[in-house]
Amino acid sequence: MATLMGRKVVVVGGSSGVGLGVARAALEGGAEVVIVGRSPEKLAAAERALATDGRARSLAADMTKERDIARMFEEVGALDHLVSTAGLLPPDEPIDRAEMEVVRSFVDNKLIGAVMLAKHAMRALTAGGSMTFTSGINKDRPPVPGGAVVAAIAGSFSYFARALALELAPTRVNIVSPGWVDTPMWDIVGEAKAGFFADMAARLPAGRIATVADVAPAYIYLMESEFTTGETLRIDGGQSLI
Ligand SMILES: NC(=O)c1ccc[n+]([C@@H]2O[C@H](COP(=O)([O-])OP(=O)(O)OC[C@H]3O[C@@H](n4cnc5c(N)ncnc54)[C@H](OP(=O)(O)O)[C@@H]3O)[C@@H](O)[C@H]2O)c1
């Protein structure tokens, strides 16, 4: 296993939720971390929350804009590991009500953004480097109705990683697939969150909903494991089994 000590890790989506947890874990492992997101306010708050000895900094960039991605990698310079947890709430309309613009903007953000990150990161990654992207439980257990689009996108990440791992070898490319994780993404459901979570926790083999601290070590493992590539690592408390 390699170590993250002294390595430079870029976490796109690092201003919140899972990405912020990955940034924290990478810092604990001795890395230098750059967190990336669109909102400068969220980035500033995350930097304060990380409160490091100058090993964390932030850059505002929108991964749906290629010029932002290019500028971001120019400012970062050489890096050892790219992680992306960036994502938006998926569209949840049944297919007969799917609106092209809504679907397109989700695909643009989640999938095309990842493709463009890979395109620009490969030029900047050092030998032994890796890329880790994020899919999710909805490919294994899609909500019905309304889960078809997110299942298609989440599922495609595994095949993206397998093909890219071959194309970019020896750079490693992997996916983390979380189950439900208690993050700000769920704030949208307001008070209903506690009920959703209690119901899911009762059904999960793990018996509880994940925190970001449950999921972040998977990203650290995939960065450090020199022999894991093209893999999708489920961290879902058994949610894909039920
Ligand atoms: N939480 C769950 O239960 C769960 C379950 C399965 C899969 N996932 C997946 O896990 C990933 C992380 O989710 P989370 O719960 O940590 O969400 P979150 O707390 O809402 O964080 C999402 C992060 O992505 C950034 N982001 C969104 N769009 C971006 C863009 N176009 N360019 C750059 N940054 C962007 C956000 O910052 P800005 O808004 O400032 O850009 C934020 O830092 C997502 O891909 C999600 O689909 C989550």
The ligand as a Gaussian input file, in Angstrom:
#p B3LYP/6-31G(d) Opt

LIG

0 1
 N      -25.792000      11.222000       0.460000
 C      -26.260000      10.069000      -0.009000
 O      -27.138000       9.417000       0.582000
 C      -25.693000       9.519000      -1.304000
 C      -26.066000       8.221000      -1.676000
 C      -25.553000       7.686000      -2.851000
 C      -24.697000       8.433000      -3.648000
 N      -24.386000       9.707000      -3.265000
 C      -23.497000      10.463000      -4.152000
 O      -22.382000      10.870000      -3.385000
 C      -21.904000      12.129000      -3.887000
 C      -21.733000      13.083000      -2.721000
 O      -23.007000      13.339000      -2.160000
 P      -23.172000      14.172000      -0.816000
 O      -24.311000      13.543000      -0.109000
 O      -21.852000      14.332000      -0.177000
 O      -23.694000      15.567000      -1.420000
 P      -23.495000      17.081000      -0.908000
 O      -23.280000      17.108000       0.563000
 O      -24.638000      17.836000      -1.492000
 O      -22.141000      17.526000      -1.640000
 C      -22.081000      17.659000      -3.027000
 C      -20.807000      18.398000      -3.362000
 O      -20.690000      18.483000      -4.789000
 C      -20.401000      19.834000      -5.161000
 N      -20.880000      20.039000      -6.529000
 C      -22.119000      19.812000      -7.027000
 N      -22.156000      20.120000      -8.327000
 C      -20.916000      20.555000      -8.675000
 C      -20.336000      21.035000      -9.865000
 N      -21.044000      21.148000     -11.012000
 N      -19.041000      21.408000      -9.872000
 C      -18.297000      21.315000      -8.729000
 N      -18.795000      20.877000      -7.558000
 C      -20.095000      20.496000      -7.518000
 C      -21.139000      20.651000      -4.087000
 O      -20.662000      21.982000      -3.943000
 P      -21.393000      23.222000      -4.724000
 O      -22.881000      22.992000      -4.592000
 O      -20.903000      24.448000      -4.063000
 O      -20.921000      23.096000      -6.123000
 C      -20.782000      19.836000      -2.841000
 O      -19.459000      20.143000      -2.429000
 C      -22.921000      12.605000      -4.929000
 O      -22.393000      12.341000      -6.211000
 C      -24.138000      11.744000      -4.665000
 O      -24.863000      11.499000      -5.855000
 C      -24.842000      10.258000      -2.116000

